[in-house]
Amino acid sequence: MANDGDEGETWIDGEIDNTRFGDARLGNRLRKLMCCLDSATGQPLPLACEDWANTKAAYRFLSNSSVTEEHVLAGHFQATARRAAICDGTLLVLQDTTEFVYQRSAPDSIGYTKHVNSGRDKEGRWRQHMLCGVMMHASLAITLEGLPLGLTAARFWSRAQFKGLLALKRKVNQTRVPIETKESIRWLENMRGSTALLGGDPARIVHVGDRENDIYEFYCATQELGAHFVVRTCVDRLAGDGKHTVSAEMAEVAVEGHHQFEIADGSRVKLALKYKRIGVLPPIGKARRYPPLSLTVIHAVEVDPPEGRKPIDWKLLTDLPVGTAAEAIEKMAWYSMRWKIELFFKILKSGFNAEKLKLRAAERLVNLIAIFCILGWRIFWLTMLNRAHPNDDPGSALTATEIEIIDRIAARAGRMTATAPPISSYLTEIARLGGYLGRRHDPPPGNMIMWRGWTRLMAIQLGVELAAEPLVGN
């Protein structure tokens, strides 16, 4: 393969574990495939591999029964744990689910994600069809500065059939169904796996989730392990003596402070903050299995929202103490970090075109998406490193060859004349290769710019390596 990384060590070597494969050749093939995809971000597999022999070898690797997403991601998980071990303070572990949708003539070989409405028939009845695709539930560890340390857990699955949940809900109270029999168990499994992987003091780990993560069993399991959580709640549970709900008790709480900030459209909003420690009761059908919990409820509602826009209304649940408005704002800021995992999913879908893959088997798709997860994290990490640690040494993220190439590119343009420029200068130069203008008032480069620039840098590096090789011939 071109640019297969055989010459010298690359960052990829720290993110894979060849020992997880029974055959060392599989580990070597994974490394070569990742090096090719790293230099051709978002391009089809044949273009990245460059010839039929290497493309066929990649297909065989992805379909090998000895290769699973656990094998592919094992080294990355351990690398995440190493990065977390050298970080001080609180770590946020973000959880969320996404789906990769495909159009196939034989969708049964991949599976399905959900039912969707596809219009009405001639008699006015709704028609439904099933979407072909793969589900992914991932956990991403980040620092309080927003620097992604890497994935800590990931699960893939698809659905062969649907149980008719709407009809089932008419007959069965879902709160009485054991969590172990539901797909929702993934939230607990990822939390447990992430907490065990990161090790050390579990009290510094805060698991962050959206309303789908509002699961009572999750709260109990997190506290049992000594970790913490901040989750946006959507269930109005019984509280106190069981004769009233959480919302009824919060309605009597006075506003403790206000918080102003700017939203995406540039306007400023003002939130009224309430918070209180409340005794929350388990679902009635599970009261014998799970104990009551003492949790903090944070309610932030927008003051005087403009017409035509839905007012901001956040209800957060955490086991951490909140005694001041500043502490409530801190927990809200932690929850707002949850958007980082949405950006990570966007990198997989928009940057690596994971939903444009033509592979026809679920196993191949999952293995390749697992590879994209590692490569996508790298792009995300470089983007956020430029913002969180702009003064770090460039050697912490780039090889000596990459640094030399960027120095030469910058020198030609008369930029970066400092004796020892920091990492931000080099990452900005990579962004310029992707179209970043770098004007005085421009925001820092985003993920799209970074993956374009990185792909171009890899192409330039290949040219430099070829130019250094002696020509053989008459």
C-alpha positions as CSV (number, residue, x, y, z in Angstrom):
1,M,0.0,0.0,0.0
2,A,1.1,3.5,-0.6
3,N,2.0,5.5,2.5
4,D,1.6,2.3,4.6
5,G,3.7,3.7,7.4
6,D,6.4,1.0,7.3
7,E,9.1,3.7,7.5
8,G,9.2,4.8,11.2
9,E,6.6,4.9,13.9
10,T,3.5,6.9,13.6
11,W,0.8,8.0,16.0
12,I,-1.3,5.0,14.9
13,D,1.2,2.6,16.6
14,G,0.1,4.0,20.0
15,E,-3.6,3.5,19.2
16,I,-3.7,-0.2,18.1
17,D,-2.8,-3.4,20.0
18,N,-1.5,-6.1,17.6
19,T,-1.5,-8.7,20.4
20,R,-5.3,-8.8,20.5
21,F,-5.2,-10.6,17.2
22,G,-4.4,-14.3,17.1
23,D,-2.5,-13.8,13.9
24,A,0.2,-11.1,13.9
25,R,-0.5,-10.5,10.2
26,L,-3.9,-9.2,11.0
27,G,-2.4,-6.6,13.3
28,N,0.0,-5.5,10.6
29,R,-2.8,-5.3,8.1
30,L,-4.8,-3.1,10.5
31,R,-1.9,-0.7,10.8
32,K,-1.4,-0.5,7.0
33,L,-5.1,0.0,6.4
34,M,-5.2,2.8,9.0
35,C,-2.2,4.5,7.5
36,C,-3.8,4.5,4.1
37,L,-7.2,5.8,5.4
38,D,-5.4,8.4,7.5
39,S,-3.9,9.9,4.3
40,A,-7.2,9.8,2.4
41,T,-9.8,11.0,4.8
42,G,-13.3,10.5,3.5
43,Q,-12.2,8.8,0.3
44,P,-13.6,5.4,-0.9
45,L,-11.6,2.3,0.2
46,P,-10.2,1.6,-3.3
47,L,-8.9,5.1,-3.6
48,A,-7.2,4.9,-0.3
49,C,-5.7,1.5,-1.1
50,E,-4.7,2.5,-4.6
51,D,-4.8,-0.9,-6.3
52,W,-6.8,-4.1,-6.4
53,A,-4.4,-6.3,-4.5
54,N,-4.4,-4.0,-1.5
55,T,-8.1,-3.3,-1.7
56,K,-8.9,-7.0,-1.8
57,A,-6.6,-7.5,1.3
58,A,-8.6,-4.7,3.1
59,Y,-11.9,-6.4,2.2
60,R,-10.6,-9.7,3.5
61,F,-9.4,-8.1,6.7
62,L,-12.7,-6.5,7.4
63,S,-14.6,-9.7,6.7
64,N,-12.2,-12.0,8.7
65,S,-14.1,-13.8,11.5
66,S,-11.1,-13.2,13.7
67,V,-11.5,-9.5,13.4
68,T,-14.1,-7.6,15.5
69,E,-14.7,-4.1,16.6
70,E,-13.4,-5.1,20.1
71,H,-10.0,-6.1,18.5
72,V,-9.8,-2.9,16.4
73,L,-10.6,-0.6,19.3
74,A,-8.7,-2.4,22.1
75,G,-5.5,-0.5,21.7
76,H,-7.3,2.9,21.4
77,F,-9.2,2.2,24.7
78,Q,-5.9,1.6,26.4
79,A,-4.4,4.7,24.9
80,T,-7.4,6.7,26.2
81,A,-6.7,5.3,29.7
82,R,-3.1,6.4,29.5
83,R,-4.0,9.9,28.5
84,A,-6.6,10.1,31.2
85,A,-4.0,8.9,33.8
86,I,-1.8,11.9,33.2
87,C,-4.7,14.4,33.4
88,D,-5.5,16.0,36.7
89,G,-9.0,16.8,38.0
90,T,-12.5,15.9,36.8
91,L,-13.0,13.9,33.6
92,L,-16.3,13.9,31.7
93,V,-17.5,10.8,30.0
94,L,-20.1,11.6,27.4
95,Q,-22.5,8.9,26.2
96,D,-24.9,8.9,23.2
97,T,-26.3,6.8,20.4
98,T,-26.2,7.4,16.7
99,E,-27.2,5.4,13.6
100,F,-25.6,4.8,10.2
101,V,-28.3,4.4,7.5
102,Y,-27.7,2.7,4.2
103,Q,-29.7,1.8,1.1
104,R,-29.2,-1.8,0.1
105,S,-31.0,-4.2,-2.3
106,A,-30.6,-7.0,0.4
107,P,-30.9,-5.1,3.7
108,D,-31.3,-8.2,5.8
109,S,-27.5,-8.8,5.5
110,I,-27.0,-5.6,7.6
111,G,-30.1,-5.2,9.7
112,Y,-32.4,-2.4,10.5
113,T,-32.4,0.6,12.9
114,K,-36.1,1.8,13.1
115,H,-39.5,2.3,11.5
116,V,-40.2,5.6,9.8
117,N,-43.3,7.0,8.1
118,S,-43.2,7.0,4.3
119,G,-46.4,8.9,3.6
120,R,-50.0,7.9,3.4
121,D,-51.6,5.4,1.1
122,K,-54.7,6.0,-1.1
123,E,-56.9,5.4,1.9
124,G,-55.1,7.9,4.1
125,R,-53.4,5.4,6.3
126,W,-49.7,5.9,7.3
127,R,-47.3,3.7,5.5
128,Q,-44.1,2.6,7.3
129,H,-40.8,1.2,6.2
130,M,-37.7,0.0,8.0
131,L,-34.4,1.8,7.7
132,C,-31.4,-0.4,6.9
133,G,-28.4,0.4,9.1
134,V,-26.2,0.0,12.1
135,M,-26.6,1.5,15.6
136,M,-23.6,2.7,17.6
137,H,-23.5,3.7,21.3
138,A,-20.3,5.3,22.3
139,S,-18.6,6.9,25.3
140,L,-16.1,9.7,24.9
141,A,-13.8,10.9,27.6
142,I,-13.0,14.6,27.6
143,T,-11.3,17.1,30.0
144,L,-13.1,20.1,31.4
145,E,-11.3,22.2,28.7
146,G,-13.1,20.1,26.1
147,L,-10.0,18.1,24.9
148,P,-11.2,14.6,23.8
149,L,-9.0,11.9,25.3
150,G,-10.6,9.1,23.3
151,L,-13.3,6.5,23.3
152,T,-13.8,4.5,26.5
153,A,-16.5,2.1,25.2
154,A,-18.4,1.5,22.0
155,R,-21.2,-1.0,21.0
156,F,-22.6,-1.8,17.6
157,W,-25.8,-3.6,16.8
158,S,-28.8,-3.7,14.4
159,R,-32.3,-5.0,14.7
160,A,-33.5,-8.0,12.8
161,Q,-37.1,-7.3,13.7
162,F,-39.2,-5.0,15.8
163,K,-41.4,-5.9,18.7
164,G,-44.1,-3.3,18.1
165,L,-43.4,-1.1,21.1
166,L,-46.5,1.0,20.7
167,A,-48.7,-2.1,21.0
168,L,-46.5,-3.5,23.8
169,K,-46.8,-0.3,25.9
170,R,-50.6,-0.6,25.9
171,K,-50.2,-4.0,27.7
172,V,-47.0,-3.7,29.7
173,N,-45.7,-1.0,32.0
174,Q,-42.2,-0.4,30.8
175,T,-41.0,0.8,34.2
176,R,-41.6,-2.8,35.5
177,V,-39.5,-4.5,32.8
178,P,-36.0,-5.4,34.1
179,I,-33.3,-3.2,32.6
180,E,-31.3,-6.3,31.7
181,T,-33.9,-7.2,29.0
182,K,-33.9,-3.7,27.3
183,E,-31.6,-2.1,24.8
184,S,-31.2,0.6,27.5
185,I,-28.8,-1.6,29.3
186,R,-26.2,-0.2,27.0
187,W,-26.1,2.9,29.1
188,L,-25.1,0.9,32.2
189,E,-22.7,-1.3,30.4
190,N,-20.8,1.6,28.8
191,M,-20.7,3.4,32.2
192,R,-19.3,0.3,33.9
193,G,-16.8,-0.4,31.2
194,S,-15.7,3.3,31.1
195,T,-15.3,3.5,34.8
196,A,-13.2,0.3,35.0
197,L,-11.1,1.4,32.0
198,L,-10.2,4.8,33.4
199,G,-9.3,3.3,36.8
200,G,-7.9,5.4,39.6
201,D,-10.3,7.4,41.7
202,P,-13.8,6.9,40.3
203,A,-15.0,10.0,42.1
204,R,-13.3,12.2,39.5
205,I,-15.4,10.6,36.7
206,V,-18.7,12.3,35.8
207,H,-20.9,10.6,33.3
208,V,-23.0,12.9,31.1
209,G,-26.0,12.0,29.1
210,D,-29.1,13.4,27.5
211,R,-32.8,12.6,28.2
212,E,-32.5,9.0,26.9
213,N,-30.0,8.4,29.7
214,D,-32.6,9.3,32.3
215,I,-32.7,5.8,33.8
216,Y,-33.1,5.1,37.5
217,E,-31.0,1.9,37.3
218,F,-28.2,4.0,35.8
219,Y,-28.1,6.3,38.7
220,C,-28.0,3.5,41.2
221,A,-25.2,1.7,39.3
222,T,-23.1,4.8,39.0
223,Q,-23.3,5.5,42.7
224,E,-22.4,1.9,43.5
225,L,-19.1,2.4,41.6
226,G,-18.3,5.7,43.3
227,A,-18.6,7.7,40.1
228,H,-20.9,10.7,39.4
229,F,-23.4,11.8,36.8
230,V,-25.1,14.8,35.2
231,V,-28.1,13.8,33.1
232,R,-30.9,15.8,31.6
233,T,-34.1,14.4,33.0
234,C,-37.4,13.9,31.3
235,V,-39.2,11.6,33.8
236,D,-41.2,13.3,36.6
237,R,-40.5,10.8,39.4
238,L,-42.1,10.5,42.8
239,A,-40.2,12.3,45.5
240,G,-40.1,12.7,49.3
241,D,-42.9,10.7,51.0
242,G,-44.2,9.5,47.6
243,K,-47.3,11.8,47.6
244,H,-45.8,14.3,45.3
245,T,-43.4,14.5,42.3
246,V,-40.1,16.2,41.7
247,S,-41.7,18.9,39.5
248,A,-44.2,19.7,42.3
249,E,-41.4,20.1,44.8
250,M,-39.3,22.2,42.5
251,A,-42.3,24.5,41.7
252,E,-42.1,25.7,45.3
253,V,-38.3,26.5,45.1
254,A,-37.4,30.1,44.7
255,V,-35.1,31.4,42.0
256,E,-31.5,31.3,43.4
257,G,-29.7,33.2,40.6
258,H,-29.4,34.0,36.9
259,H,-27.0,33.1,34.1
260,Q,-26.5,34.9,30.9
261,F,-24.7,33.6,27.8
262,E,-24.6,33.9,24.0
263,I,-26.2,31.3,21.8
264,A,-25.4,30.2,18.2
265,D,-27.4,33.0,16.5
266,G,-25.4,35.6,18.4
267,S,-28.2,36.7,20.7
268,R,-27.8,36.6,24.5
269,V,-30.2,34.7,26.7
270,K,-30.9,34.9,30.5
271,L,-31.7,31.8,32.5
272,A,-33.4,31.7,35.9
273,L,-31.8,29.0,38.1
274,K,-33.4,26.8,40.7
275,Y,-31.7,23.9,42.5
276,K,-32.5,21.7,45.5
277,R,-31.5,18.4,47.0
278,I,-34.4,16.0,46.8
279,G,-35.2,12.5,47.8
280,V,-36.1,10.7,44.6
281,L,-38.0,7.4,44.7
282,P,-37.6,4.5,42.3
283,P,-40.3,3.4,39.9
284,I,-43.2,1.7,41.9
285,G,-42.6,-1.6,40.1
286,K,-39.0,-1.7,41.1
287,A,-39.2,-0.2,44.6
288,R,-38.1,-3.5,46.2
289,R,-35.0,-3.8,44.0
290,Y,-33.6,-0.2,44.1
291,P,-33.3,2.2,47.0
292,P,-34.4,5.9,47.1
293,L,-31.7,8.3,46.1
294,S,-30.8,11.8,47.3
295,L,-30.1,13.8,44.2
296,T,-29.8,17.4,43.2
297,V,-32.3,18.8,40.7
298,I,-31.2,21.9,38.7
299,H,-33.9,23.7,36.7
300,A,-32.8,26.5,34.3
301,V,-35.6,28.2,32.3
302,E,-35.2,31.1,30.0
303,V,-36.4,34.6,31.1
304,D,-38.4,36.6,28.5
305,P,-37.8,34.3,25.5
306,P,-38.3,35.9,22.0
307,E,-41.2,35.1,19.9
308,G,-40.8,32.4,17.3
309,R,-38.2,30.4,19.3
310,K,-38.9,27.7,21.8
311,P,-37.6,28.8,25.3
312,I,-34.6,27.1,26.8
313,D,-35.8,24.8,29.6
314,W,-33.2,22.5,31.1
315,K,-33.9,20.1,34.0
316,L,-30.7,18.3,35.1
317,L,-30.3,15.6,37.7
318,T,-27.0,14.9,39.4
319,D,-25.7,13.2,42.5
320,L,-23.2,16.0,43.1
321,P,-23.9,18.6,45.7
322,V,-25.0,22.1,44.5
323,G,-25.0,24.9,47.1
324,T,-24.6,28.0,45.1
325,A,-25.7,29.4,41.7
326,A,-22.0,29.2,40.6
327,E,-22.0,25.4,41.2
328,A,-25.3,25.0,39.4
329,I,-23.8,26.9,36.4
330,E,-20.7,24.7,36.5
331,K,-22.9,21.5,36.2
332,M,-24.8,23.1,33.4
333,A,-21.5,23.8,31.6
334,W,-20.5,20.2,32.1
335,Y,-23.8,19.1,30.5
336,S,-23.3,21.5,27.6
337,M,-20.1,19.6,26.9
338,R,-22.3,16.7,25.8
339,W,-22.4,18.3,22.3
340,K,-18.8,17.2,21.8
341,I,-19.9,13.6,21.2
342,E,-22.4,14.9,18.6
343,L,-19.5,16.6,16.8
344,F,-17.6,13.3,17.0
345,F,-20.5,11.5,15.2
346,K,-20.5,14.3,12.6
347,I,-16.8,13.7,11.9
348,L,-17.6,10.0,11.3
349,K,-20.5,10.8,8.9
350,S,-19.4,14.0,7.2
351,G,-15.6,13.7,7.4
352,F,-15.2,9.9,6.8
353,N,-18.5,9.5,4.9
354,A,-19.4,6.5,7.0
355,E,-22.9,6.4,5.6
356,K,-21.7,6.3,2.0
357,L,-19.9,3.0,2.4
358,K,-20.8,0.3,-0.1
359,L,-20.0,-2.7,2.0
360,R,-22.8,-5.2,2.1
361,A,-22.3,-7.1,5.4
362,A,-22.8,-5.7,8.9
363,E,-19.5,-7.2,10.1
364,R,-17.5,-5.3,7.4
365,L,-19.3,-2.1,8.1
366,V,-18.8,-2.3,11.9
367,N,-15.1,-3.1,11.6
368,L,-14.5,-0.2,9.2
369,I,-16.5,2.3,11.3
370,A,-14.5,1.2,14.3
371,I,-11.3,2.2,12.4
372,F,-13.0,5.5,11.5
373,C,-13.6,6.0,15.2
374,I,-9.9,6.1,15.9
375,L,-9.0,8.2,12.9
376,G,-11.9,10.5,13.7
377,W,-10.8,11.0,17.3
378,R,-7.4,12.0,16.0
379,I,-8.9,14.8,13.9
380,F,-11.1,15.9,16.8
381,W,-8.2,15.9,19.2
382,L,-6.0,18.0,16.9
383,T,-8.8,20.5,16.5
384,M,-9.4,20.8,20.2
385,L,-5.7,20.7,21.2
386,N,-5.3,24.0,19.3
387,R,-7.9,25.5,21.6
388,A,-7.3,23.8,24.9
389,H,-3.5,23.6,25.0
390,P,-2.2,26.1,22.3
391,N,1.3,26.5,23.9
392,D,2.2,22.8,24.1
393,D,5.3,21.5,22.4
394,P,4.6,20.5,18.7
395,G,6.3,17.2,19.3
396,S,3.4,16.1,21.5
397,A,1.2,15.7,18.4
398,L,3.4,15.7,15.3
399,T,6.3,13.7,14.1
400,A,9.7,15.3,13.3
401,T,9.0,14.8,9.6
402,E,5.6,16.5,9.8
403,I,7.1,19.4,11.8
404,E,9.9,19.9,9.2
405,I,7.4,19.9,6.3
406,I,5.2,22.5,8.0
407,D,8.2,24.6,8.8
408,R,9.2,24.6,5.1
409,I,5.6,25.4,4.0
410,A,5.4,28.3,6.5
411,A,8.8,29.6,5.5
412,R,7.8,29.8,1.9
413,A,4.9,32.1,2.9
414,G,7.0,34.1,5.3
415,R,5.1,32.9,8.4
416,M,6.0,31.4,11.7
417,T,9.4,33.1,12.2
418,A,9.5,32.4,15.9
419,T,12.5,30.4,17.2
420,A,10.4,27.7,18.9
421,P,6.7,28.1,17.8
422,P,4.1,26.3,19.9
423,I,1.7,23.6,18.7
424,S,-1.0,26.1,17.8
425,S,1.2,27.6,15.1
426,Y,1.7,24.2,13.5
427,L,-2.0,23.3,13.7
428,T,-2.9,26.6,12.2
429,E,-0.6,25.9,9.3
430,I,-2.3,22.5,8.8
431,A,-5.7,24.3,8.8
432,R,-4.4,26.7,6.2
433,L,-3.8,23.7,3.9
434,G,-7.5,23.0,4.4
435,G,-8.6,26.5,3.4
436,Y,-8.4,28.3,6.8
437,L,-7.7,32.0,6.2
438,G,-6.5,32.8,9.7
439,R,-7.6,36.4,9.7
440,R,-7.4,38.4,13.0
441,H,-11.1,37.9,13.9
442,D,-11.6,34.4,12.5
443,P,-12.5,31.7,15.1
444,P,-10.2,28.8,15.6
445,P,-10.3,26.2,12.7
446,G,-13.0,23.5,13.0
447,N,-12.9,19.8,12.4
448,M,-13.8,20.0,8.6
449,I,-10.9,22.4,8.0
450,M,-8.6,20.2,10.0
451,W,-9.4,17.0,8.2
452,R,-9.0,18.7,4.8
453,G,-5.6,20.1,5.9
454,W,-4.4,16.9,7.4
455,T,-5.2,14.9,4.2
456,R,-3.3,17.4,2.2
457,L,-0.4,17.3,4.6
458,M,-0.2,13.5,4.2
459,A,-0.1,13.9,0.4
460,I,2.7,16.4,0.7
461,Q,4.6,14.1,3.0
462,L,4.3,11.2,0.5
463,G,5.7,13.5,-2.1
464,V,8.6,14.4,0.1
465,E,9.4,10.8,0.9
466,L,9.3,9.8,-2.8
467,A,11.5,12.8,-3.7
468,A,14.1,11.6,-1.1
469,E,14.3,8.1,-2.7
470,P,17.0,7.7,-5.4
471,L,15.7,7.1,-8.9
472,V,16.6,3.7,-10.4
473,G,16.8,3.2,-14.1
474,N,18.8,3.9,-17.2
